[in-house]
Amino acid sequence: MTIKPQIRTVIIYVVAAWLWIVFSDRVLYALVHDAHALSVLHSVKACLFVLCTGLLLYWLIGRDMRRLDNLNHMLVNGNEQSLRALVSAMDIRHKETSDHSERVMRMTVALARRVGLEGDALRHVRFGALLHDIGKLALPDAILIKPGPLDADEMTLMRTHTTLGRDLMMRTAFLRPAIDIPHAHHERWDGTGYPRGLRGEEIPLAARIFSVVDVWDALSYPRIYKSAWPEHEVLDYLRNAAGAQLDPQIVGLFLEHYDDMKAIGLDGAH
């Protein structure tokens, strides 16, 4: 039978307190016979009891918290590995270049660190970048892997993948804080994007960061409907898109650290 952590903590505390009270009293009465001295020592003993049991509780609770943290870390890692397997299958289905989703995730997290994100915010960016196109699971292959341009009706259907992605992720509690990138990575700085036509800093920061990486990746690698662009043309496009399609400050930061960003993107290929 497995004992619950809180019950185990109470048992250890009660046993330790009982042993302290019983044996400390016996020692005092065996060594001290003066009533005034006993009274003083009892006061000292009470203070030591509070201090020692407080330290004991601190250690017991800390130990259980570390165990919970380790279990939570294992759970998050397990969920992430499952998501990566799903995303890898998505990339194959969509005929994306090898390592596409992992690559943009690595680069987005690195750029987000440069922007100043950390902790939970950075973890949400990682999951959001990894699952940026999760909504495409609901779209037909005829649209996803069409070799030529989409017609108006097909484009309308394609654009639903951002809302579909948000709806899918809202069904899972630990993914809900990561919906900004899947839902808003096709918004544009000038307000002409979709699905909500957000403008400027109305667009969530995580989505603005990801959009810069996603545009770089889309142009730098071949897709079923296009060839890869030369690197200098990709960088020129980013410069020209700053302030129109993309957040100009984030584009500037990306270009300032471009060699590092590119190296992080290529890291998985080695």
matplotlib code that plots the C-alpha trace (Angstrom):
import matplotlib.pyplot as plt

x = [0.0, 1.3, 1.1, 0.0, 2.8, 0.8, 0.0, 3.7, 4.7, 2.2, 3.4, 7.1, 6.3, 4.1, 6.6, 9.6, 7.7, 6.6, 10.1, 11.5, 8.9, 9.3, 13.1, 13.9, 11.7, 13.4, 16.9, 15.9, 14.4, 17.4, 20.0, 18.3, 16.5, 16.3, 12.7, 13.9, 16.5, 13.9, 11.5, 14.2, 15.3, 11.8, 11.4, 14.7, 13.5, 10.2, 12.1, 14.3, 11.3, 9.7, 12.9, 13.7, 10.2, 10.0, 13.2, 11.9, 8.7, 10.7, 12.8, 9.8, 7.7, 10.7, 11.4, 7.8, 7.9, 11.0, 9.4, 6.3, 8.6, 10.4, 7.1, 5.8, 9.0, 8.7, 5.1, 5.9, 8.8, 6.6, 3.9, 6.5, 7.9, 4.4, 3.8, 7.1, 6.1, 2.8, 4.4, 7.0, 4.1, 2.4, 5.6, 5.8, 2.1, 2.5, 5.7, 7.6, 11.4, 13.1, 13.1, 10.9, 8.8, 11.8, 13.9, 11.4, 10.8, 14.5, 15.0, 11.8, 12.8, 16.3, 14.8, 12.3, 15.2, 16.8, 13.6, 13.6, 11.1, 11.9, 10.3, 6.7, 6.5, 9.4, 7.8, 4.6, 6.5, 8.2, 4.9, 3.2, 6.0, 6.1, 2.4, 2.0, 0.3, -1.7, -4.9, -3.8, -4.6, -8.3, -7.6, -7.7, -4.5, -5.7, -5.1, -2.1, 0.1, -1.3, 1.7, 0.3, -1.3, -4.6, -7.8, -10.0, -12.1, -9.1, -7.3, -10.4, -10.4, -6.6, -6.9, -9.2, -6.2, -5.3, -8.8, -8.9, -5.5, -6.6, -9.7, -7.7, -5.3, -8.0, -9.2, -6.0, -5.3, -1.5, -1.6, -4.1, -1.4, 0.4, -2.3, -0.9, 1.4, -1.0, -3.8, -2.0, 1.1, -0.5, -1.5, 0.5, 2.0, 0.0, -3.3, -3.9, -3.4, -5.8, -7.8, -8.6, -6.8, -4.8, -2.4, 1.0, 1.4, -2.2, -0.6, 0.6, 4.4, 5.0, 3.2, 5.3, 8.5, 7.5, 6.4, 9.9, 11.3, 8.5, 8.9, 12.7, 12.2, 9.4, 11.6, 14.9, 13.7, 11.9, 8.2, 6.0, 4.9, 8.2, 12.0, 14.3, 15.3, 18.9, 20.0, 20.5, 17.0, 15.5, 17.3, 16.3, 12.7, 12.8, 14.2, 11.4, 8.7, 9.7, 7.0, 4.5, 4.2, 6.6, 7.4, 10.3, 12.1, 12.0, 13.2, 16.1, 16.9, 16.8, 19.1, 21.5, 21.9, 21.4, 24.5, 23.5, 19.9, 20.9, 23.3, 20.6, 18.2, 20.8, 21.8, 19.4, 20.7, 24.1]
y = [0.0, 3.4, 6.1, 9.5, 12.1, 14.3, 11.3, 10.2, 13.8, 13.8, 10.4, 11.4, 14.7, 13.1, 10.3, 12.8, 15.2, 12.4, 11.0, 14.5, 15.1, 11.8, 11.4, 15.1, 15.1, 11.9, 13.4, 16.6, 14.9, 12.5, 15.3, 18.3, 18.3, 22.1, 23.3, 26.7, 25.2, 22.7, 25.6, 27.4, 24.3, 23.5, 26.9, 26.4, 22.9, 24.3, 26.8, 24.1, 21.9, 24.6, 25.3, 21.6, 20.6, 23.7, 22.6, 19.0, 20.2, 22.4, 19.4, 17.1, 19.5, 20.5, 16.8, 16.2, 19.4, 18.2, 14.9, 16.7, 18.9, 15.9, 14.1, 17.3, 17.6, 14.0, 14.5, 17.7, 15.9, 12.9, 15.2, 17.1, 13.8, 12.7, 16.1, 15.9, 12.5, 14.0, 17.0, 14.9, 12.9, 16.2, 17.4, 14.2, 14.4, 18.1, 17.3, 19.9, 19.9, 17.6, 19.1, 22.0, 22.2, 21.4, 24.0, 26.8, 25.9, 26.0, 29.4, 30.9, 29.9, 31.4, 34.6, 34.8, 34.6, 37.6, 39.5, 38.7, 35.9, 33.3, 30.6, 29.7, 32.2, 30.5, 27.1, 28.3, 29.7, 26.3, 24.4, 27.1, 27.1, 23.3, 23.1, 26.3, 24.4, 21.9, 23.2, 21.8, 18.3, 19.1, 20.2, 17.9, 16.8, 18.3, 21.7, 21.0, 19.5, 21.2, 21.9, 25.1, 28.2, 27.9, 29.4, 31.8, 29.1, 26.9, 29.9, 30.7, 27.1, 27.1, 30.3, 28.4, 26.4, 29.1, 29.0, 25.2, 25.1, 27.3, 25.2, 22.0, 23.3, 24.8, 21.2, 20.4, 22.3, 22.4, 23.7, 26.5, 29.1, 28.3, 29.2, 32.6, 31.3, 28.8, 31.3, 34.6, 33.7, 34.9, 38.3, 41.2, 44.2, 46.5, 44.8, 43.0, 39.5, 36.8, 35.6, 38.8, 41.5, 42.5, 45.4, 46.2, 45.3, 44.0, 40.9, 38.7, 39.0, 35.2, 35.3, 38.3, 36.5, 33.3, 35.1, 36.4, 32.9, 31.3, 33.7, 33.1, 29.4, 29.4, 31.3, 29.6, 26.0, 24.5, 23.8, 21.8, 25.0, 26.8, 26.5, 27.8, 31.5, 32.6, 33.7, 37.4, 37.6, 36.1, 38.7, 41.5, 40.3, 40.4, 44.0, 45.1, 43.3, 45.1, 47.5, 46.0, 42.3, 41.9, 43.6, 45.9, 45.6, 41.8, 41.7, 44.0, 41.7, 38.6, 40.2, 41.5, 37.9, 36.2, 34.0, 32.7, 32.2, 30.3, 28.1, 27.2, 26.4, 24.2, 22.4, 19.6, 18.8, 17.7]
z = [0.0, -0.9, 1.8, 0.7, 1.1, 3.5, 5.8, 5.7, 6.7, 9.6, 10.8, 10.8, 12.5, 15.3, 16.0, 16.1, 18.4, 20.7, 21.0, 21.7, 24.5, 26.2, 26.1, 26.7, 29.8, 31.1, 30.6, 32.4, 35.4, 35.6, 35.5, 37.2, 40.5, 41.3, 40.5, 39.3, 37.0, 35.7, 34.8, 32.9, 31.1, 30.2, 28.6, 26.6, 25.7, 24.4, 22.2, 20.9, 20.2, 18.1, 16.2, 15.5, 14.5, 12.3, 10.6, 10.3, 8.6, 6.3, 5.2, 4.9, 2.9, 0.7, 0.0, -1.1, -3.2, -5.0, -5.7, -7.1, -9.2, -10.6, -11.4, -13.1, -15.1, -16.2, -17.2, -19.2, -20.9, -21.7, -23.2, -25.2, -26.6, -27.6, -29.3, -31.1, -32.5, -33.7, -35.2, -37.0, -38.6, -39.5, -41.3, -43.3, -44.2, -45.2, -47.1, -45.1, -45.1, -42.6, -39.1, -40.0, -36.8, -34.5, -36.4, -36.1, -32.4, -31.6, -33.4, -31.9, -28.3, -28.9, -30.3, -27.4, -25.0, -26.8, -26.4, -22.6, -22.1, -19.6, -17.3, -18.1, -20.9, -22.7, -22.2, -23.7, -26.7, -27.2, -27.3, -29.4, -32.0, -32.1, -32.7, -34.8, -37.7, -35.5, -37.1, -40.5, -39.2, -40.0, -43.6, -46.6, -48.4, -51.6, -50.1, -47.9, -50.6, -53.7, -55.9, -57.4, -55.9, -54.0, -55.5, -53.5, -51.9, -51.0, -49.5, -47.4, -46.1, -45.5, -43.4, -41.0, -39.7, -37.2, -35.5, -35.7, -34.1, -31.2, -30.7, -30.6, -28.1, -25.9, -25.3, -23.4, -20.2, -20.3, -23.9, -23.4, -22.4, -25.7, -28.2, -29.1, -31.8, -33.5, -33.4, -34.3, -36.3, -39.6, -38.2, -39.8, -38.2, -40.5, -39.6, -42.9, -41.6, -40.3, -38.5, -36.5, -38.4, -35.3, -35.8, -34.2, -30.5, -30.5, -31.9, -29.0, -28.5, -28.9, -32.3, -33.4, -32.5, -34.2, -37.4, -38.1, -37.8, -39.8, -42.7, -42.7, -42.7, -45.3, -47.7, -46.9, -47.5, -50.5, -50.2, -52.5, -54.3, -54.4, -54.4, -51.7, -52.0, -52.0, -48.6, -49.5, -51.0, -47.8, -45.6, -48.0, -47.7, -43.9, -44.0, -46.4, -44.4, -41.1, -40.2, -42.7, -42.2, -39.3, -36.0, -37.0, -33.6, -33.6, -37.2, -36.2, -33.3, -35.5, -38.1, -35.4, -34.1, -37.5, -37.5, -34.0, -35.1, -38.2, -36.3, -33.9, -36.8, -38.5, -35.3, -35.6, -39.1, -37.7]

ax = plt.figure().add_subplot(projection="3d")
ax.plot(x, y, z, "-o")
ax.set_aspect("equal")
plt.show()
